[in-house]
Amino acid sequence: MPEGPELHLASLFVNKMCEGVVFSGPVKKSEVSKCPDVPFTCQAYRITATSRGKEVKLTLIPIKSDDAKQRAKPGQADQPMDIVFRFGMSGYFRFTTEDELPKHAHLRFYTREKPCRVLSFVDARRFGSWQPSGMWQPDRGPCIMFEYKSFRDNVLSHLPDRAFDRPICEVLLNQKYFNGIGNYLRAEILYRLNVPPFVPARDVLEGLVSDDLLEKEKPLKNEIQDKKTSVRTKKKGLKQEMSDLLRLCHTVPLEVVNLGGKGYDPEKADYSAFQAWLQCYYVDGMKSIRDHNGRTMWFKGDPGPMAPRDSKSPKAKKRAKKEEDHDYTDRKKVAKSRSVGRRKTKADKEEGARKTPKKEKEGVKKEAESKRGKVEKIQEVNTTRRGTRSNSRRRKSSPAEPTAGPQT
């Protein structure tokens, strides 16, 4: 999800690509987008961009002409308009030819040149939004990168608020105080401080002062000092710098910006420099659990006393499963052979259940044939018996046959 550094890089991208380019005509919106139409039409205008935390503002500036014929016609804009963008999960800007217009370009600004080019706001998931004639959201605090003093004062002056009763990892996502911090930045900041993510936010921030002492530090004067004292002073200053969470909320995002767009470049999409910069977020060997808002928190070591109960890492489950699959100890082999045997018997039963109808049909057929054979044999035996009985009866009932020869 784009965070403060990415939105600032997006504004730099717009300013670079649109420098000296004249735009013309209406601002067009895609048919599928549910965001509001932009009622801006002008014969000639320029575009500039600025960022503040997790918002980007495009300013459309009409080009005024001294020629009476070239003056704004009815329906044409003659005053600048601000459009405030929030990128959601996947928003970014592209500057392409009209033929290469991206599939999910939901708001489009056309140049006056031929062939025409288009600056478009691309958002595949459509979680992003824009507001014509918009202003910075009043509920958002000062920018962590470019309004550092106001940001620091805003946080420390509101420490008694109930929002700071929550774990520090969840408070860092509260845009009312940390405008620009997102999921990967909070993981990197807390990792560098070696602060457990689920400790009370107030405990981490209470010791800080409203003025950043590091900015007011001056070089030491050439005075005679004990070596031990100077070493202690250096250690104390280093500890103070490393334990100042608000200071890191300012410097860590600027490190991403200084990658030169390589970490979040919509044109080349080369994330290698950004991935090399990450020390905790999605890095092998780190732990991850979901916070009370369902967002995944990456960390090292103990999560802290306010960690959600029964919260497990999806990645940890996958790793455990893979380790089981590749464990070839004797115990695992026996368990594996048993499970294979069970699977085979189960498969045999299923196969037998599938084949049973055929066997039953064959058995019924054979049984019927054998019954027929028995019946036929019985009938034959009965007929032979009847024949013999009838013959014997005939013999008994017939008179005696005359003997041969003359009677005397």
C-alpha positions as CSV (number, residue, x, y, z in Angstrom):
1,M,0.0,0.0,0.0
2,P,1.5,3.4,-0.9
3,E,2.6,5.4,2.1
4,G,4.0,8.9,2.6
5,P,7.3,8.4,0.6
6,E,5.4,6.8,-2.3
7,L,2.9,9.6,-2.5
8,H,5.7,12.2,-2.5
9,L,7.5,10.3,-5.2
10,A,4.2,10.3,-7.2
11,S,4.0,14.1,-6.9
12,L,7.7,14.4,-8.1
13,F,6.8,12.1,-11.0
14,V,3.9,14.3,-12.1
15,N,5.9,17.5,-11.8
16,K,8.8,16.0,-13.9
17,M,6.6,14.6,-16.7
18,C,4.2,17.6,-16.9
19,E,6.8,20.3,-16.9
20,G,6.2,22.6,-19.9
21,V,3.3,20.4,-21.1
22,V,0.0,22.1,-22.0
23,F,-3.2,20.1,-21.4
24,S,-6.5,20.8,-23.1
25,G,-10.2,19.8,-23.1
26,P,-12.3,18.1,-20.4
27,V,-11.0,15.8,-17.6
28,K,-12.4,12.4,-18.4
29,K,-13.5,9.7,-15.9
30,S,-13.9,6.0,-16.6
31,E,-17.4,4.6,-16.7
32,V,-16.7,2.0,-14.0
33,S,-15.4,4.5,-11.4
34,K,-17.7,5.6,-8.6
35,C,-15.7,8.7,-7.8
36,P,-17.1,12.1,-8.6
37,D,-16.8,13.7,-12.0
38,V,-14.3,16.5,-12.4
39,P,-16.2,19.6,-13.8
40,F,-13.1,21.1,-15.4
41,T,-12.8,22.0,-19.1
42,C,-10.2,24.4,-20.5
43,Q,-8.5,25.1,-23.8
44,A,-5.1,25.3,-22.3
45,Y,-3.9,24.5,-18.7
46,R,-0.9,23.2,-16.8
47,I,-0.7,20.6,-14.0
48,T,1.5,20.7,-10.8
49,A,1.5,18.4,-7.8
50,T,2.3,18.5,-4.1
51,S,2.1,15.9,-1.4
52,R,1.2,15.9,2.3
53,G,1.4,12.7,4.2
54,K,-0.9,10.2,2.5
55,E,-2.5,12.7,0.1
56,V,-1.5,14.2,-3.2
57,K,-3.0,17.4,-4.6
58,L,-3.0,18.1,-8.4
59,T,-3.5,21.8,-9.3
60,L,-5.0,22.5,-12.7
61,I,-3.9,26.0,-13.8
62,P,-5.6,27.7,-16.8
63,I,-3.2,29.5,-19.1
64,K,-4.6,33.0,-19.6
65,S,-4.1,34.7,-23.0
66,D,-4.0,38.4,-23.7
67,D,-5.7,37.9,-27.1
68,A,-9.5,38.5,-26.8
69,K,-10.2,35.7,-29.2
70,Q,-8.3,33.2,-27.1
71,R,-10.1,34.2,-23.8
72,A,-12.1,31.6,-21.9
73,K,-15.4,30.8,-23.6
74,P,-18.6,30.0,-21.6
75,G,-18.2,26.7,-19.9
76,Q,-14.4,27.0,-19.9
77,A,-12.6,27.2,-16.6
78,D,-10.8,30.4,-15.9
79,Q,-9.7,29.7,-12.3
80,P,-7.3,27.0,-10.9
81,M,-8.8,23.8,-9.5
82,D,-7.3,21.5,-6.8
83,I,-8.0,17.8,-7.0
84,V,-7.0,15.8,-3.8
85,F,-6.1,12.2,-4.4
86,R,-5.9,9.3,-1.9
87,F,-4.2,6.3,-3.4
88,G,-5.9,3.5,-1.4
89,M,-4.2,0.1,-2.0
90,S,-2.8,0.4,-5.5
91,G,-3.1,3.9,-6.9
92,Y,-0.4,5.7,-8.9
93,F,0.1,8.1,-11.9
94,R,1.1,7.2,-15.4
95,F,2.0,9.4,-18.4
96,T,1.6,7.6,-21.7
97,T,0.4,8.0,-25.3
98,E,-3.3,7.7,-25.9
99,D,-2.7,4.3,-27.6
100,E,-0.8,2.9,-24.5
101,L,-3.5,4.0,-22.0
102,P,-3.5,1.6,-19.0
103,K,-6.4,-0.7,-18.5
104,H,-7.4,0.8,-15.1
105,A,-6.9,4.5,-15.9
106,H,-9.9,5.9,-14.0
107,L,-9.1,9.7,-14.4
108,R,-7.5,11.1,-17.5
109,F,-5.9,14.5,-18.5
110,Y,-5.2,14.9,-22.2
111,T,-2.5,17.1,-23.7
112,R,-3.1,19.5,-26.5
113,E,-0.3,18.2,-28.7
114,K,-0.6,15.7,-31.6
115,P,-0.3,12.8,-31.2
116,C,-2.0,13.2,-27.8
117,R,-0.5,12.1,-24.5
118,V,-2.4,11.3,-21.3
119,L,-1.7,11.7,-17.6
120,S,-3.8,9.1,-15.9
121,F,-4.6,8.0,-12.3
122,V,-4.4,4.2,-12.4
123,D,-6.0,2.1,-9.7
124,A,-6.6,-1.6,-10.3
125,R,-8.4,-2.3,-7.1
126,R,-10.4,1.0,-7.1
127,F,-9.8,1.7,-3.4
128,G,-8.3,5.1,-4.2
129,S,-10.4,8.3,-4.5
130,W,-10.2,11.9,-5.6
131,Q,-12.1,15.0,-4.6
132,P,-12.6,18.0,-7.0
133,S,-12.0,21.4,-5.5
134,G,-10.8,19.4,-2.5
135,M,-8.6,20.3,0.5
136,W,-6.3,18.4,2.8
137,Q,-8.4,16.3,5.1
138,P,-8.8,18.2,8.4
139,D,-8.6,15.0,10.5
140,R,-5.1,14.2,9.2
141,G,-2.1,15.6,11.2
142,P,0.9,17.4,9.8
143,C,3.2,15.6,7.4
144,I,5.9,13.4,9.0
145,M,8.4,14.4,6.3
146,F,7.9,18.1,5.5
147,E,6.1,19.5,8.6
148,Y,8.3,17.8,11.1
149,K,8.2,20.4,13.9
150,S,4.3,20.7,13.7
151,F,4.1,16.9,13.6
152,R,6.3,16.5,16.7
153,D,4.4,19.1,18.7
154,N,1.0,17.6,17.6
155,V,1.9,14.2,19.0
156,L,3.5,15.3,22.3
157,S,0.7,17.8,23.1
158,H,-1.9,15.1,22.7
159,L,-0.3,12.3,24.8
160,P,-3.0,12.4,27.4
161,D,-5.6,11.4,24.7
162,R,-7.1,7.9,24.9
163,A,-5.7,7.1,21.5
164,F,-2.2,6.6,23.2
165,D,-3.6,3.9,25.5
166,R,-3.2,1.5,22.6
167,P,-0.1,-0.4,21.5
168,I,2.6,1.7,19.8
169,C,2.3,-0.3,16.5
170,E,-1.4,0.6,16.2
171,V,-1.0,4.2,17.2
172,L,1.6,4.6,14.4
173,L,-1.1,4.0,11.9
174,N,-3.4,6.7,13.3
175,Q,-3.2,9.4,10.6
176,K,-4.5,12.0,13.0
177,Y,-1.0,12.0,14.6
178,F,1.3,10.1,12.1
179,N,0.2,11.3,8.7
180,G,2.2,9.2,6.2
181,I,3.2,6.2,8.3
182,G,1.9,2.9,7.0
183,N,2.5,-0.8,7.6
184,Y,6.1,-1.2,6.3
185,L,7.3,2.1,7.9
186,R,6.0,1.2,11.4
187,A,7.8,-2.2,11.2
188,E,11.1,-0.6,10.1
189,I,10.9,2.2,12.7
190,L,10.2,-0.1,15.7
191,Y,12.8,-2.6,14.6
192,R,15.5,0.1,14.5
193,L,14.5,1.2,17.9
194,N,14.4,-2.3,19.2
195,V,10.9,-1.5,20.7
196,P,8.3,-4.4,21.0
197,P,5.3,-3.5,18.9
198,F,2.7,-4.2,21.5
199,V,3.8,-1.9,24.4
200,P,1.7,1.1,25.4
201,A,2.4,4.0,23.1
202,R,2.5,6.5,25.9
203,D,5.3,4.6,27.6
204,V,7.4,5.0,24.5
205,L,6.7,8.7,23.9
206,E,6.4,10.1,27.4
207,G,10.1,10.7,27.8
208,L,10.4,12.8,24.6
209,V,10.4,16.6,24.6
210,S,8.5,18.9,22.2
211,D,11.7,20.4,20.8
212,D,14.1,18.1,19.1
213,L,17.3,18.5,21.0
214,L,19.3,16.9,18.3
215,E,18.6,19.8,16.0
216,K,19.8,22.3,18.6
217,E,23.1,20.5,19.3
218,K,26.2,22.5,18.7
219,P,29.8,21.3,18.2
220,L,31.7,20.9,21.5
221,K,34.0,23.8,22.4
222,N,37.7,23.2,22.6
223,E,37.7,22.9,26.4
224,I,39.8,20.6,28.6
225,Q,37.5,17.7,29.5
226,D,38.0,14.4,31.0
227,K,38.1,11.6,28.4
228,K,35.5,9.5,30.3
229,T,33.1,12.5,30.5
230,S,33.3,13.0,26.7
231,V,32.7,9.3,26.0
232,R,29.7,9.3,28.3
233,T,28.3,12.4,26.5
234,K,28.7,10.8,23.1
235,K,27.0,7.6,24.3
236,K,24.2,9.6,25.8
237,G,23.6,11.5,22.6
238,L,23.7,8.3,20.5
239,K,21.2,6.7,22.9
240,Q,18.9,9.7,22.8
241,E,19.0,9.7,19.0
242,M,18.3,6.0,18.7
243,S,15.4,6.1,21.3
244,D,13.7,9.1,19.7
245,L,10.8,7.5,17.8
246,L,9.4,10.8,16.4
247,R,12.8,11.5,15.0
248,L,12.9,8.2,13.1
249,C,9.3,8.8,11.9
250,H,10.8,11.7,10.0
251,T,14.2,10.3,8.8
252,V,13.2,6.7,7.8
253,P,10.6,7.8,5.2
254,L,13.1,10.3,3.8
255,E,15.5,7.3,3.3
256,V,12.9,5.8,1.0
257,V,12.5,9.1,-0.9
258,N,16.3,9.2,-1.3
259,L,16.3,5.9,-3.1
260,G,15.5,8.0,-6.2
261,G,12.2,6.4,-7.1
262,K,13.7,3.0,-7.5
263,G,11.7,1.7,-4.6
264,Y,8.4,2.7,-6.1
265,D,8.6,3.6,-9.8
266,P,5.3,3.2,-11.7
267,E,7.2,3.3,-15.0
268,K,9.8,0.5,-14.4
269,A,8.4,-1.2,-11.3
270,D,11.9,-2.1,-10.1
271,Y,11.6,-2.9,-6.4
272,S,15.1,-4.4,-5.9
273,A,16.6,-1.3,-4.2
274,F,13.6,-1.0,-2.0
275,Q,13.7,-4.7,-1.0
276,A,17.4,-4.4,-0.2
277,W,16.7,-1.4,2.0
278,L,14.1,-3.3,4.1
279,Q,15.5,-4.7,7.4
280,C,12.3,-6.1,9.0
281,Y,9.2,-5.9,6.8
282,Y,8.7,-9.3,5.0
283,V,12.3,-10.2,5.8
284,D,13.2,-13.9,6.4
285,G,13.7,-14.7,10.1
286,M,11.3,-12.0,11.3
287,K,8.0,-12.8,13.1
288,S,4.6,-11.5,12.2
289,I,1.2,-11.5,13.9
290,R,-2.0,-9.6,13.2
291,D,-2.8,-6.5,15.4
292,H,-6.2,-5.7,16.9
293,N,-7.2,-4.1,13.6
294,G,-6.3,-7.2,11.5
295,R,-3.1,-5.6,10.0
296,T,0.0,-7.8,9.9
297,M,2.8,-6.5,12.2
298,W,6.4,-7.6,11.5
299,F,8.9,-7.6,14.3
300,K,11.8,-9.4,16.1
301,G,11.8,-10.8,19.6
302,D,9.0,-10.4,22.1
303,P,5.8,-8.8,20.8
304,G,5.0,-7.1,24.1
305,P,2.3,-7.3,26.8
306,M,-0.5,-5.9,24.7
307,A,-0.3,-8.5,21.9
308,P,-3.6,-10.0,20.8
309,R,-4.3,-13.4,22.3
310,D,-4.3,-16.5,20.1
311,S,-3.0,-14.4,17.2
312,K,-0.8,-16.5,14.9
313,S,1.3,-15.6,11.9
314,P,0.1,-17.0,8.6
315,K,3.7,-17.2,7.4
316,A,4.7,-19.2,10.5
317,K,2.1,-21.8,9.7
318,K,3.4,-22.1,6.1
319,R,7.0,-22.5,7.4
320,A,6.0,-25.2,9.9
321,K,4.1,-27.1,7.1
322,K,7.2,-27.0,4.9
323,E,9.4,-28.2,7.6
324,E,7.1,-31.2,8.3
325,D,7.1,-32.1,4.6
326,H,10.9,-32.2,4.5
327,D,11.6,-33.9,7.8
328,Y,13.0,-37.4,7.2
329,T,13.7,-38.6,10.8
330,D,12.7,-42.2,11.8
331,R,9.6,-41.0,13.7
332,K,8.5,-39.0,10.7
333,K,9.1,-41.9,8.4
334,V,6.9,-44.2,10.6
335,A,4.2,-41.7,10.8
336,K,4.5,-41.1,7.0
337,S,4.3,-44.9,6.3
338,R,1.2,-45.2,8.5
339,S,-0.5,-42.3,6.8
340,V,0.3,-43.7,3.4
341,G,-1.1,-47.1,4.5
342,R,-4.3,-45.5,5.7
343,R,-4.5,-43.6,2.5
344,K,-4.1,-46.9,0.5
345,T,-6.7,-48.7,2.5
346,K,-9.1,-45.8,2.2
347,A,-8.4,-45.8,-1.6
348,D,-9.0,-49.5,-1.8
349,K,-12.3,-49.2,0.0
350,E,-13.3,-46.4,-2.3
351,E,-12.3,-48.5,-5.3
352,G,-14.1,-51.5,-4.0
353,A,-17.2,-49.3,-3.4
354,R,-16.9,-48.2,-7.0
355,K,-16.6,-51.8,-8.3
356,T,-19.3,-53.3,-6.2
357,P,-22.2,-52.8,-8.6
358,K,-20.4,-54.8,-11.3
359,K,-19.6,-57.7,-9.0
360,E,-23.1,-57.7,-7.7
361,K,-24.5,-57.9,-11.2
362,E,-22.2,-60.8,-12.1
363,G,-23.0,-62.6,-8.9
364,V,-26.7,-62.3,-9.5
365,K,-26.3,-63.5,-13.1
366,K,-24.3,-66.6,-12.0
367,E,-26.7,-67.3,-9.2
368,A,-29.7,-67.2,-11.6
369,E,-27.9,-69.5,-14.1
370,S,-27.1,-72.0,-11.3
371,K,-30.7,-72.0,-10.2
372,R,-31.9,-72.6,-13.7
373,G,-29.4,-75.5,-14.0
374,K,-30.6,-77.1,-10.7
375,V,-34.3,-76.7,-11.8
376,E,-33.6,-78.3,-15.1
377,K,-31.8,-81.2,-13.4
378,I,-34.6,-81.7,-11.0
379,Q,-37.1,-81.7,-13.9
380,E,-35.0,-84.3,-15.7
381,V,-34.8,-86.5,-12.7
382,N,-38.6,-86.2,-12.1
383,T,-39.4,-87.1,-15.7
384,T,-37.1,-90.2,-15.6
385,R,-38.7,-91.3,-12.3
386,R,-42.1,-90.9,-13.7
387,G,-41.2,-92.9,-16.8
388,T,-39.8,-95.8,-14.8
389,R,-42.9,-95.9,-12.5
390,S,-45.3,-95.9,-15.5
391,N,-43.4,-98.8,-17.1
392,S,-43.5,-100.9,-14.0
393,R,-47.2,-100.3,-13.6
394,R,-47.8,-101.4,-17.2
395,R,-45.8,-104.6,-16.6
396,K,-47.8,-105.5,-13.6
397,S,-51.2,-104.9,-15.1
398,S,-50.6,-106.7,-18.5
399,P,-51.8,-110.6,-18.9
400,A,-49.3,-113.5,-19.1
401,E,-47.9,-114.0,-22.5
402,P,-48.6,-117.5,-24.2
403,T,-45.8,-119.9,-24.4
404,A,-44.5,-121.1,-27.7
405,G,-45.3,-124.6,-29.1
406,P,-48.4,-126.8,-29.4
407,Q,-50.6,-127.6,-26.5
408,T,-51.2,-131.1,-25.4
